[in-house]
Amino acid sequence: MKITDAAKQLLENVLSENSAEGIRLYSVAGCCGPQFALSLDAPQESDTIETINGIKVAIDSQITATEELTLDKEENQNGEGLVLLGADNCC
C-alpha cells in the first residue's frame, strides 16, 4: 500500500483534529464481494501495523494483498477527501 504526499497531509490534519494515532484498513461486505474501508478506529489484536509514508496503518488480518493499493487525496465541488485506488469496485 502507498499513501501519496497529498493524502498524507490530509490524513495528518484529520488525525490531529480527532486525536487519533493512525488509520485502520479493513474489509466490509460489498455488493459483489469484500470491499475495503478506512476508519480512525484503534487496531484490532489480529491487525498488522505498518507505517506508510509516516502514517500508522492498521491492516485487517483478512486483507492479504495491499501492494496495488494507493491512498490519494481527491478534490471535487463538494470538497476534499480520500480515495483508495487499485481496489476492485464492481458496483
C-alpha positions in Angstrom: 0.0 0.0 0.0 1.1 3.5 -0.8 0.0 6.8 0.7 0.6 9.8 -1.5 2.0 13.0 -0.1 -1.3 14.8 -0.7 -3.2 12.1 1.2 -0.6 12.2 4.0 -1.2 16.0 4.5 -4.9 15.5 4.7 -4.6 12.5 7.0 -2.2 14.3 9.3 -4.9 17.1 9.7 -7.7 14.6 10.3 -5.7 12.6 12.8 -4.7 15.7 14.7 -8.3 17.1 14.8 -9.5 13.7 16.1 -6.7 12.9 18.5 -6.1 9.7 16.6 -2.8 7.8 16.2 -3.5 6.3 12.8 -6.0 4.8 10.4 -7.4 1.2 10.0 -7.9 -0.5 6.7 -10.5 -3.3 7.0 -12.8 -5.4 4.8 -16.6 -5.0 4.6 -19.2 -6.9 2.7 -19.9 -5.3 -0.7 -22.4 -5.8 -3.5 -20.0 -8.3 -5.2 -17.7 -9.4 -2.5 -15.4 -7.9 0.1 -14.5 -4.2 -0.2 -12.1 -2.0 1.7 -13.0 0.7 4.2 -10.9 3.1 6.3 -11.5 4.3 9.8 -9.9 6.1 12.7 -10.6 3.0 14.9 -8.0 1.5 17.2 -6.2 -1.5 15.8 -7.6 -5.0 16.5 -5.4 -7.6 18.1 -5.0 -9.5 14.8 -4.2 -6.4 12.7 -0.8 -5.9 11.1 0.6 -2.5 12.0 2.7 -0.7 9.3 4.0 2.9 9.0 3.4 4.1 5.4 4.7 7.5 4.4 4.8 8.4 8.1 1.2 7.4 8.8 0.4 4.5 11.2 -1.8 2.0 9.4 -3.5 -1.0 11.0 -4.4 -3.6 8.3 -7.1 -6.1 9.0 -5.7 -9.6 9.0 -8.3 -10.7 6.5 -6.7 -8.4 3.9 -3.8 -10.2 2.3 -3.0 -8.2 -0.9 -2.3 -4.5 -0.4 0.6 -4.0 -2.8 -1.6 -2.5 -5.5 -3.5 -0.1 -3.2 -2.8 3.7 -3.2 -4.5 6.1 -0.8 -4.7 9.5 -2.5 -6.4 12.9 -2.0 -9.3 13.8 -4.2 -10.9 17.2 -4.7 -14.2 18.0 -6.3 -17.1 20.5 -6.0 -18.0 19.0 -2.6 -14.6 19.5 -1.1 -11.7 17.1 -0.5 -11.5 13.6 0.7 -9.6 10.3 0.3 -9.8 7.8 -2.4 -8.4 4.2 -2.4 -7.1 3.5 -5.8 -6.4 -0.1 -7.1 -9.2 -1.6 -5.1 -11.7 -3.6 -7.2 -15.1 -2.0 -7.3 -17.7 -3.8 -9.4 -20.8 -1.9 -8.1 
